[in-house]
Amino acid sequence: RGAFVLRHVDGLPEPQVLEVLRSAGVDDPAGALRAADRLDLGNGATAASVLPAAAHSEFDACTVHAQ
């Protein structure tokens, strides 16, 4: 999830995503990025339709809302 958000919401290029994931202690940053890219390929149209709105709003991927 972190790789996907860094890549597609924050818009970071691959080298920066890998650096952030390494700094966060991710065991396999390259594997996480590959998984994010596979998710994007499988759901690209759906993800792309919501990401621009999320990136330009008060969206916070770390916030959980309970109702």
N, CA, C and O atoms as a Maestro MAE file, in Angstrom:
{
 s_m_m2io_version
 :::
 2.0.0
}

f_m_ct {
 s_m_title
 :::
 protein
 m_atom[268] {
  # First column is atom index #
  i_m_mmod_type
  r_m_x_coord
  r_m_y_coord
  r_m_z_coord
  i_m_residue_number
  s_m_chain_name
  s_m_pdb_residue_name
  s_m_pdb_atom_name
  i_m_atomic_number
  :::
  1 25 0.824 -1.192 0.000 1 A "ARG " " N  " 7
  2 3 0.000 0.000 0.000 1 A "ARG " " CA " 6
  3 2 0.862 1.248 0.000 1 A "ARG " " C  " 6
  4 15 0.579 2.215 -0.707 1 A "ARG " " O  " 8
  5 25 1.911 1.216 0.795 2 A "GLY " " N  " 7
  6 3 2.784 2.381 0.856 2 A "GLY " " CA " 6
  7 2 3.418 2.689 -0.485 2 A "GLY " " C  " 6
  8 15 3.479 3.848 -0.896 2 A "GLY " " O  " 8
  9 25 3.890 1.657 -1.168 3 A "ALA " " N  " 7
  10 3 4.508 1.861 -2.483 3 A "ALA " " CA " 6
  11 2 3.502 2.436 -3.465 3 A "ALA " " C  " 6
  12 15 3.840 3.316 -4.257 3 A "ALA " " O  " 8
  13 25 2.270 1.947 -3.420 4 A "PHE " " N  " 7
  14 3 1.237 2.436 -4.333 4 A "PHE " " CA " 6
  15 2 0.951 3.916 -4.073 4 A "PHE " " C  " 6
  16 15 0.863 4.707 -5.012 4 A "PHE " " O  " 8
  17 25 0.808 4.286 -2.804 5 A "VAL " " N  " 7
  18 3 0.517 5.680 -2.465 5 A "VAL " " CA " 6
  19 2 1.692 6.582 -2.830 5 A "VAL " " C  " 6
  20 15 1.501 7.654 -3.405 5 A "VAL " " O  " 8
  21 25 2.900 6.151 -2.497 6 A "LEU " " N  " 7
  22 3 4.071 6.964 -2.836 6 A "LEU " " CA " 6
  23 2 4.178 7.180 -4.335 6 A "LEU " " C  " 6
  24 15 4.507 8.275 -4.792 6 A "LEU " " O  " 8
  25 25 3.904 6.147 -5.086 7 A "ARG " " N  " 7
  26 3 4.055 6.194 -6.540 7 A "ARG " " CA " 6
  27 2 2.934 6.999 -7.198 7 A "ARG " " C  " 6
  28 15 3.192 7.847 -8.052 7 A "ARG " " O  " 8
  29 25 1.681 6.727 -6.794 8 A "HIS " " N  " 7
  30 3 0.553 7.259 -7.547 8 A "HIS " " CA " 6
  31 2 -0.157 8.442 -6.902 8 A "HIS " " C  " 6
  32 15 -0.742 9.258 -7.614 8 A "HIS " " O  " 8
  33 25 -0.125 8.560 -5.597 9 A "VAL " " N  " 7
  34 3 -0.735 9.725 -4.958 9 A "VAL " " CA " 6
  35 2 0.306 10.822 -4.787 9 A "VAL " " C  " 6
  36 15 0.063 11.982 -5.120 9 A "VAL " " O  " 8
  37 25 1.473 10.441 -4.260 10 A "ASP " " N  " 7
  38 3 2.533 11.428 -4.065 10 A "ASP " " CA " 6
  39 2 3.300 11.720 -5.347 10 A "ASP " " C  " 6
  40 15 3.974 12.745 -5.447 10 A "ASP " " O  " 8
  41 25 3.203 10.824 -6.331 11 A "GLY " " N  " 7
  42 3 3.846 11.047 -7.628 11 A "GLY " " CA " 6
  43 2 5.358 10.914 -7.623 11 A "GLY " " C  " 6
  44 15 6.032 11.503 -8.468 11 A "GLY " " O  " 8
  45 25 5.902 10.150 -6.685 12 A "LEU " " N  " 7
  46 3 7.357 9.994 -6.624 12 A "LEU " " CA " 6
  47 2 7.849 9.039 -7.708 12 A "LEU " " C  " 6
  48 15 7.180 8.054 -8.022 12 A "LEU " " O  " 8
  49 25 9.013 9.330 -8.278 13 A "PRO " " N  " 7
  50 3 9.599 8.397 -9.246 13 A "PRO " " CA " 6
  51 2 10.156 7.169 -8.524 13 A "PRO " " C  " 6
  52 15 10.366 7.186 -7.312 13 A "PRO " " O  " 8
  53 25 10.387 6.120 -9.282 14 A "GLU " " N  " 7
  54 3 10.826 4.840 -8.717 14 A "GLU " " CA " 6
  55 2 12.000 4.955 -7.746 14 A "GLU " " C  " 6
  56 15 11.930 4.390 -6.654 14 A "GLU " " O  " 8
  57 25 13.083 5.669 -8.101 15 A "PRO " " N  " 7
  58 3 14.222 5.723 -7.164 15 A "PRO " " CA " 6
  59 2 13.845 6.315 -5.804 15 A "PRO " " C  " 6
  60 15 14.327 5.855 -4.769 15 A "PRO " " O  " 8
  61 25 12.994 7.323 -5.806 16 A "GLN " " N  " 7
  62 3 12.593 7.934 -4.536 16 A "GLN " " CA " 6
  63 2 11.663 7.021 -3.746 16 A "GLN " " C  " 6
  64 15 11.746 6.964 -2.519 16 A "GLN " " O  " 8
  65 25 10.780 6.308 -4.441 17 A "VAL " " N  " 7
  66 3 9.902 5.355 -3.755 17 A "VAL " " CA " 6
  67 2 10.755 4.305 -3.056 17 A "VAL " " C  " 6
  68 15 10.527 3.988 -1.888 17 A "VAL " " O  " 8
  69 25 11.732 3.771 -3.768 18 A "LEU " " N  " 7
  70 3 12.605 2.752 -3.183 18 A "LEU " " CA " 6
  71 2 13.363 3.298 -1.977 18 A "LEU " " C  " 6
  72 15 13.512 2.607 -0.969 18 A "LEU " " O  " 8
  73 25 13.839 4.529 -2.080 19 A "GLU " " N  " 7
  74 3 14.581 5.149 -0.976 19 A "GLU " " CA " 6
  75 2 13.693 5.317 0.258 19 A "GLU " " C  " 6
  76 15 14.113 5.018 1.376 19 A "GLU " " O  " 8
  77 25 12.473 5.794 0.054 20 A "VAL " " N  " 7
  78 3 11.554 5.984 1.179 20 A "VAL " " CA " 6
  79 2 11.209 4.644 1.821 20 A "VAL " " C  " 6
  80 15 11.184 4.524 3.046 20 A "VAL " " O  " 8
  81 25 10.943 3.643 0.992 21 A "LEU " " N  " 7
  82 3 10.603 2.323 1.530 21 A "LEU " " CA " 6
  83 2 11.769 1.725 2.313 21 A "LEU " " C  " 6
  84 15 11.570 1.128 3.371 21 A "LEU " " O  " 8
  85 25 12.990 1.887 1.790 22 A "ARG " " N  " 7
  86 3 14.175 1.402 2.522 22 A "ARG " " CA " 6
  87 2 14.303 2.117 3.865 22 A "ARG " " C  " 6
  88 15 14.555 1.491 4.894 22 A "ARG " " O  " 8
  89 25 14.126 3.434 3.838 23 A "SER " " N  " 7
  90 3 14.230 4.230 5.070 23 A "SER " " CA " 6
  91 2 13.178 3.827 6.096 23 A "SER " " C  " 6
  92 15 13.399 3.935 7.302 23 A "SER " " O  " 8
  93 25 12.030 3.361 5.604 24 A "ALA " " N  " 7
  94 3 10.943 2.942 6.499 24 A "ALA " " CA " 6
  95 2 11.136 1.524 7.016 24 A "ALA " " C  " 6
  96 15 10.347 1.043 7.829 24 A "ALA " " O  " 8
  97 25 12.185 0.853 6.545 25 A "GLY " " N  " 7
  98 3 12.479 -0.487 7.028 25 A "GLY " " CA " 6
  99 2 11.772 -1.605 6.295 25 A "GLY " " C  " 6
  100 15 11.672 -2.719 6.809 25 A "GLY " " O  " 8
  101 25 11.277 -1.325 5.097 26 A "VAL " " N  " 7
  102 3 10.617 -2.365 4.305 26 A "VAL " " CA " 6
  103 2 11.656 -3.401 3.903 26 A "VAL " " C  " 6
  104 15 12.718 -3.051 3.387 26 A "VAL " " O  " 8
  105 25 11.355 -4.673 4.140 27 A "ASP " " N  " 7
  106 3 12.303 -5.757 3.855 27 A "ASP " " CA " 6
  107 2 12.641 -5.877 2.376 27 A "ASP " " C  " 6
  108 15 13.790 -6.144 2.024 27 A "ASP " " O  " 8
  109 25 11.653 -5.683 1.508 28 A "ASP " " N  " 7
  110 3 11.849 -5.855 0.065 28 A "ASP " " CA " 6
  111 2 11.215 -4.687 -0.689 28 A "ASP " " C  " 6
  112 15 10.131 -4.835 -1.253 28 A "ASP " " O  " 8
  113 25 11.880 -3.521 -0.706 29 A "PRO " " N  " 7
  114 3 11.315 -2.357 -1.375 29 A "PRO " " CA " 6
  115 2 11.014 -2.597 -2.856 29 A "PRO " " C  " 6
  116 15 9.976 -2.165 -3.357 29 A "PRO " " O  " 8
  117 25 11.916 -3.280 -3.554 30 A "ALA " " N  " 7
  118 3 11.693 -3.538 -4.982 30 A "ALA " " CA " 6
  119 2 10.470 -4.429 -5.178 30 A "ALA " " C  " 6
  120 15 9.696 -4.225 -6.113 30 A "ALA " " O  " 8
  121 25 10.293 -5.412 -4.303 31 A "GLY " " N  " 7
  122 3 9.122 -6.286 -4.380 31 A "GLY " " CA " 6
  123 2 7.837 -5.518 -4.112 31 A "GLY " " C  " 6
  124 15 6.821 -5.754 -4.765 31 A "GLY " " O  " 8
  125 25 7.881 -4.597 -3.151 32 A "ALA " " N  " 7
  126 3 6.708 -3.771 -2.856 32 A "ALA " " CA " 6
  127 2 6.349 -2.899 -4.049 32 A "ALA " " C  " 6
  128 15 5.172 -2.727 -4.366 32 A "ALA " " O  " 8
  129 25 7.357 -2.352 -4.707 33 A "LEU " " N  " 7
  130 3 7.107 -1.518 -5.881 33 A "LEU " " CA " 6
  131 2 6.550 -2.349 -7.029 33 A "LEU " " C  " 6
  132 15 5.647 -1.904 -7.737 33 A "LEU " " O  " 8
  133 25 7.084 -3.556 -7.218 34 A "ARG " " N  " 7
  134 3 6.538 -4.448 -8.261 34 A "ARG " " CA " 6
  135 2 5.076 -4.778 -7.979 34 A "ARG " " C  " 6
  136 15 4.254 -4.801 -8.896 34 A "ARG " " O  " 8
  137 25 4.754 -5.031 -6.722 35 A "ALA " " N  " 7
  138 3 3.366 -5.333 -6.353 35 A "ALA " " CA " 6
  139 2 2.462 -4.132 -6.627 35 A "ALA " " C  " 6
  140 15 1.339 -4.295 -7.105 35 A "ALA " " O  " 8
  141 25 2.949 -2.932 -6.327 36 A "ALA " " N  " 7
  142 3 2.165 -1.722 -6.601 36 A "ALA " " CA " 6
  143 2 1.950 -1.551 -8.094 36 A "ALA " " C  " 6
  144 15 0.864 -1.167 -8.527 36 A "ALA " " O  " 8
  145 25 2.970 -1.831 -8.877 37 A "ASP " " N  " 7
  146 3 2.842 -1.715 -10.330 37 A "ASP " " CA " 6
  147 2 1.874 -2.758 -10.880 37 A "ASP " " C  " 6
  148 15 1.115 -2.465 -11.803 37 A "ASP " " O  " 8
  149 25 1.889 -3.984 -10.323 38 A "ARG " " N  " 7
  150 3 0.933 -5.017 -10.758 38 A "ARG " " CA " 6
  151 2 -0.489 -4.604 -10.412 38 A "ARG " " C  " 6
  152 15 -1.409 -4.799 -11.207 38 A "ARG " " O  " 8
  153 25 -0.667 -4.036 -9.230 39 A "LEU " " N  " 7
  154 3 -1.987 -3.568 -8.833 39 A "LEU " " CA " 6
  155 2 -2.462 -2.485 -9.788 39 A "LEU " " C  " 6
  156 15 -3.623 -2.470 -10.197 39 A "LEU " " O  " 8
  157 25 -1.559 -1.583 -10.139 40 A "ASP " " N  " 7
  158 3 -1.905 -0.511 -11.066 40 A "ASP " " CA " 6
  159 2 -2.310 -1.074 -12.420 40 A "ASP " " C  " 6
  160 15 -3.271 -0.598 -13.026 40 A "ASP " " O  " 8
  161 25 -1.583 -2.090 -12.906 41 A "LEU " " N  " 7
  162 3 -1.921 -2.688 -14.197 41 A "LEU " " CA " 6
  163 2 -3.280 -3.366 -14.151 41 A "LEU " " C  " 6
  164 15 -4.046 -3.299 -15.112 41 A "LEU " " O  " 8
  165 25 -3.579 -4.015 -13.039 42 A "GLY " " N  " 7
  166 3 -4.842 -4.731 -12.928 42 A "GLY " " CA " 6
  167 2 -6.031 -3.824 -12.692 42 A "GLY " " C  " 6
  168 15 -7.151 -4.164 -13.073 42 A "GLY " " O  " 8
  169 25 -5.810 -2.684 -12.075 43 A "ASN " " N  " 7
  170 3 -6.901 -1.785 -11.705 43 A "ASN " " CA " 6
  171 2 -6.624 -0.358 -12.143 43 A "ASN " " C  " 6
  172 15 -7.159 0.589 -11.566 43 A "ASN " " O  " 8
  173 25 -5.803 -0.203 -13.144 44 A "GLY " " N  " 7
  174 3 -5.350 1.120 -13.549 44 A "GLY " " CA " 6
  175 2 -6.441 2.127 -13.802 44 A "GLY " " C  " 6
  176 15 -6.361 3.256 -13.317 44 A "GLY " " O  " 8
  177 25 -7.464 1.749 -14.554 45 A "ALA " " N  " 7
  178 3 -8.523 2.698 -14.888 45 A "ALA " " CA " 6
  179 2 -9.270 3.136 -13.635 45 A "ALA " " C  " 6
  180 15 -9.574 4.317 -13.468 45 A "ALA " " O  " 8
  181 25 -9.563 2.191 -12.763 46 A "THR " " N  " 7
  182 3 -10.283 2.518 -11.533 46 A "THR " " CA " 6
  183 2 -9.427 3.387 -10.625 46 A "THR " " C  " 6
  184 15 -9.890 4.412 -10.125 46 A "THR " " O  " 8
  185 25 -8.190 2.983 -10.413 47 A "ALA " " N  " 7
  186 3 -7.303 3.746 -9.538 47 A "ALA " " CA " 6
  187 2 -7.044 5.136 -10.100 47 A "ALA " " C  " 6
  188 15 -7.068 6.119 -9.359 47 A "ALA " " O  " 8
  189 25 -6.801 5.224 -11.387 48 A "ALA " " N  " 7
  190 3 -6.504 6.515 -12.008 48 A "ALA " " CA " 6
  191 2 -7.673 7.478 -11.886 48 A "ALA " " C  " 6
  192 15 -7.472 8.691 -11.823 48 A "ALA " " O  " 8
  193 25 -8.891 6.954 -11.853 49 A "SER " " N  " 7
  194 3 -10.053 7.835 -11.791 49 A "SER " " CA " 6
  195 2 -10.211 8.495 -10.424 49 A "SER " " C  " 6
  196 15 -10.788 9.579 -10.339 49 A "SER " " O  " 8
  197 25 -9.717 7.874 -9.352 50 A "VAL " " N  " 7
  198 3 -9.870 8.463 -8.025 50 A "VAL " " CA " 6
  199 2 -8.606 9.153 -7.526 50 A "VAL " " C  " 6
  200 15 -8.688 10.024 -6.660 50 A "VAL " " O  " 8
  201 25 -7.463 8.792 -8.041 51 A "LEU " " N  " 7
  202 3 -6.214 9.354 -7.514 51 A "LEU " " CA " 6
  203 2 -6.063 10.852 -7.729 51 A "LEU " " C  " 6
  204 15 -5.635 11.539 -6.802 51 A "LEU " " O  " 8
  205 25 -6.390 11.403 -8.906 52 A "PRO " " N  " 7
  206 3 -6.211 12.850 -9.051 52 A "PRO " " CA " 6
  207 2 -7.029 13.636 -8.031 52 A "PRO " " C  " 6
  208 15 -6.546 14.626 -7.482 52 A "PRO " " O  " 8
  209 25 -8.256 13.207 -7.773 53 A "ALA " " N  " 7
  210 3 -9.085 13.894 -6.787 53 A "ALA " " CA " 6
  211 2 -8.474 13.763 -5.400 53 A "ALA " " C  " 6
  212 15 -8.469 14.720 -4.626 53 A "ALA " " O  " 8
  213 25 -7.968 12.598 -5.092 54 A "ALA " " N  " 7
  214 3 -7.379 12.370 -3.777 54 A "ALA " " CA " 6
  215 2 -6.116 13.196 -3.588 54 A "ALA " " C  " 6
  216 15 -5.869 13.720 -2.502 54 A "ALA " " O  " 8
  217 25 -5.334 13.310 -4.620 55 A "ALA " " N  " 7
  218 3 -4.059 14.018 -4.514 55 A "ALA " " CA " 6
  219 2 -4.247 15.515 -4.307 55 A "ALA " " C  " 6
  220 15 -3.359 16.183 -3.777 55 A "ALA " " O  " 8
  221 25 -5.398 16.048 -4.722 56 A "HIS " " N  " 7
  222 3 -5.606 17.493 -4.651 56 A "HIS " " CA " 6
  223 2 -6.640 17.888 -3.608 56 A "HIS " " C  " 6
  224 15 -7.159 19.003 -3.643 56 A "HIS " " O  " 8
  225 25 -6.943 16.995 -2.687 57 A "SER " " N  " 7
  226 3 -7.914 17.309 -1.652 57 A "SER " " CA " 6
  227 2 -7.265 17.130 -0.286 57 A "SER " " C  " 6
  228 15 -6.041 17.085 -0.162 57 A "SER " " O  " 8
  229 25 -8.082 17.033 0.698 58 A "GLU " " N  " 7
  230 3 -7.586 16.815 2.052 58 A "GLU " " CA " 6
  231 2 -7.377 15.333 2.326 58 A "GLU " " C  " 6
  232 15 -7.395 14.906 3.481 58 A "GLU " " O  " 8
  233 25 -7.179 14.551 1.281 59 A "PHE " " N  " 7
  234 3 -6.989 13.108 1.396 59 A "PHE " " CA " 6
  235 2 -5.753 12.798 2.218 59 A "PHE " " C  " 6
  236 15 -4.684 13.363 1.989 59 A "PHE " " O  " 8
  237 25 -5.906 11.896 3.175 60 A "ASP " " N  " 7
  238 3 -4.779 11.432 3.974 60 A "ASP " " CA " 6
  239 2 -4.866 9.915 4.043 60 A "ASP " " C  " 6
  240 15 -5.744 9.367 4.710 60 A "ASP " " O  " 8
  241 25 -3.959 9.241 3.356 61 A "ALA " " N  " 7
  242 3 -3.991 7.783 3.272 61 A "ALA " " CA " 6
  243 2 -3.817 7.120 4.631 61 A "ALA " " C  " 6
  244 15 -4.112 5.934 4.776 61 A "ALA " " O  " 8
  245 25 -3.350 7.853 5.620 62 A "CYS " " N  " 7
  246 3 -3.112 7.275 6.941 62 A "CYS " " CA " 6
  247 2 -4.306 7.431 7.880 62 A "CYS " " C  " 6
  248 15 -4.299 6.890 8.986 62 A "CYS " " O  " 8
  249 25 -5.322 8.160 7.449 63 A "THR " " N  " 7
  250 3 -6.467 8.420 8.300 63 A "THR " " CA " 6
  251 2 -7.528 7.354 8.115 63 A "THR " " C  " 6
  252 15 -7.860 6.975 6.992 63 A "THR " " O  " 8
  253 25 -8.054 6.879 9.227 64 A "VAL " " N  " 7
  254 3 -9.150 5.910 9.195 64 A "VAL " " CA " 6
  255 2 -10.367 6.585 9.807 64 A "VAL " " C  " 6
  256 15 -10.299 7.138 10.905 64 A "VAL " " O  " 8
  257 25 -11.467 6.536 9.094 65 A "HIS " " N  " 7
  258 3 -12.713 7.110 9.596 65 A "HIS " " CA " 6
  259 2 -13.650 5.979 9.996 65 A "HIS " " C  " 6
  260 15 -13.872 5.055 9.214 65 A "HIS " " O  " 8
  261 25 -14.188 6.039 11.174 66 A "ALA " " N  " 7
  262 3 -15.164 5.048 11.635 66 A "ALA " " CA " 6
  263 2 -16.503 5.746 11.809 66 A "ALA " " C  " 6
  264 15 -16.586 6.851 12.345 66 A "ALA " " O  " 8
  265 25 -17.539 5.080 11.346 67 A "GLN " " N  " 7
  266 3 -18.879 5.666 11.491 67 A "GLN " " CA " 6
  267 2 -19.737 4.785 12.344 67 A "GLN " " C  " 6
  268 15 -20.902 5.104 12.585 67 A "GLN " " O  " 8
  :::
 }
 m_bond[267] {
  # First column is bond index #
  i_m_from
  i_m_to
  i_m_order
  :::
  1 1 2 1
  2 2 3 1
  3 3 4 2
  4 3 5 1
  5 5 6 1
  6 6 7 1
  7 7 8 2
  8 7 9 1
  9 9 10 1
  10 10 11 1
  11 11 12 2
  12 11 13 1
  13 13 14 1
  14 14 15 1
  15 15 16 2
  16 15 17 1
  17 17 18 1
  18 18 19 1
  19 19 20 2
  20 19 21 1
  21 21 22 1
  22 22 23 1
  23 23 24 2
  24 23 25 1
  25 25 26 1
  26 26 27 1
  27 27 28 2
  28 27 29 1
  29 29 30 1
  30 30 31 1
  31 31 32 2
  32 31 33 1
  33 33 34 1
  34 34 35 1
  35 35 36 2
  36 35 37 1
  37 37 38 1
  38 38 39 1
  39 39 40 2
  40 39 41 1
  41 41 42 1
  42 42 43 1
  43 43 44 2
  44 43 45 1
  45 45 46 1
  46 46 47 1
  47 47 48 2
  48 47 49 1
  49 49 50 1
  50 50 51 1
  51 51 52 2
  52 51 53 1
  53 53 54 1
  54 54 55 1
  55 55 56 2
  56 55 57 1
  57 57 58 1
  58 58 59 1
  59 59 60 2
  60 59 61 1
  61 61 62 1
  62 62 63 1
  63 63 64 2
  64 63 65 1
  65 65 66 1
  66 66 67 1
  67 67 68 2
  68 67 69 1
  69 69 70 1
  70 70 71 1
  71 71 72 2
  72 71 73 1
  73 73 74 1
  74 74 75 1
  75 75 76 2
  76 75 77 1
  77 77 78 1
  78 78 79 1
  79 79 80 2
  80 79 81 1
  81 81 82 1
  82 82 83 1
  83 83 84 2
  84 83 85 1
  85 85 86 1
  86 86 87 1
  87 87 88 2
  88 87 89 1
  89 89 90 1
  90 90 91 1
  91 91 92 2
  92 91 93 1
  93 93 94 1
  94 94 95 1
  95 95 96 2
  96 95 97 1
  97 97 98 1
  98 98 99 1
  99 99 100 2
  100 99 101 1
  101 101 102 1
  102 102 103 1
  103 103 104 2
  104 103 105 1
  105 105 106 1
  106 106 107 1
  107 107 108 2
  108 107 109 1
  109 109 110 1
  110 110 111 1
  111 111 112 2
  112 111 113 1
  113 113 114 1
  114 114 115 1
  115 115 116 2
  116 115 117 1
  117 117 118 1
  118 118 119 1
  119 119 120 2
  120 119 121 1
  121 121 122 1
  122 122 123 1
  123 123 124 2
  124 123 125 1
  125 125 126 1
  126 126 127 1
  127 127 128 2
  128 127 129 1
  129 129 130 1
  130 130 131 1
  131 131 132 2
  132 131 133 1
  133 133 134 1
  134 134 135 1
  135 135 136 2
  136 135 137 1
  137 137 138 1
  138 138 139 1
  139 139 140 2
  140 139 141 1
  141 141 142 1
  142 142 143 1
  143 143 144 2
  144 143 145 1
  145 145 146 1
  146 146 147 1
  147 147 148 2
  148 147 149 1
  149 149 150 1
  150 150 151 1
  151 151 152 2
  152 151 153 1
  153 153 154 1
  154 154 155 1
  155 155 156 2
  156 155 157 1
  157 157 158 1
  158 158 159 1
  159 159 160 2
  160 159 161 1
  161 161 162 1
  162 162 163 1
  163 163 164 2
  164 163 165 1
  165 165 166 1
  166 166 167 1
  167 167 168 2
  168 167 169 1
  169 169 170 1
  170 170 171 1
  171 171 172 2
  172 171 173 1
  173 173 174 1
  174 174 175 1
  175 175 176 2
  176 175 177 1
  177 177 178 1
  178 178 179 1
  179 179 180 2
  180 179 181 1
  181 181 182 1
  182 182 183 1
  183 183 184 2
  184 183 185 1
  185 185 186 1
  186 186 187 1
  187 187 188 2
  188 187 189 1
  189 189 190 1
  190 190 191 1
  191 191 192 2
  192 191 193 1
  193 193 194 1
  194 194 195 1
  195 195 196 2
  196 195 197 1
  197 197 198 1
  198 198 199 1
  199 199 200 2
  200 199 201 1
  201 201 202 1
  202 202 203 1
  203 203 204 2
  204 203 205 1
  205 205 206 1
  206 206 207 1
  207 207 208 2
  208 207 209 1
  209 209 210 1
  210 210 211 1
  211 211 212 2
  212 211 213 1
  213 213 214 1
  214 214 215 1
  215 215 216 2
  216 215 217 1
  217 217 218 1
  218 218 219 1
  219 219 220 2
  220 219 221 1
  221 221 222 1
  222 222 223 1
  223 223 224 2
  224 223 225 1
  225 225 226 1
  226 226 227 1
  227 227 228 2
  228 227 229 1
  229 229 230 1
  230 230 231 1
  231 231 232 2
  232 231 233 1
  233 233 234 1
  234 234 235 1
  235 235 236 2
  236 235 237 1
  237 237 238 1
  238 238 239 1
  239 239 240 2
  240 239 241 1
  241 241 242 1
  242 242 243 1
  243 243 244 2
  244 243 245 1
  245 245 246 1
  246 246 247 1
  247 247 248 2
  248 247 249 1
  249 249 250 1
  250 250 251 1
  251 251 252 2
  252 251 253 1
  253 253 254 1
  254 254 255 1
  255 255 256 2
  256 255 257 1
  257 257 258 1
  258 258 259 1
  259 259 260 2
  260 259 261 1
  261 261 262 1
  262 262 263 1
  263 263 264 2
  264 263 265 1
  265 265 266 1
  266 266 267 1
  267 267 268 2
  :::
 }
}
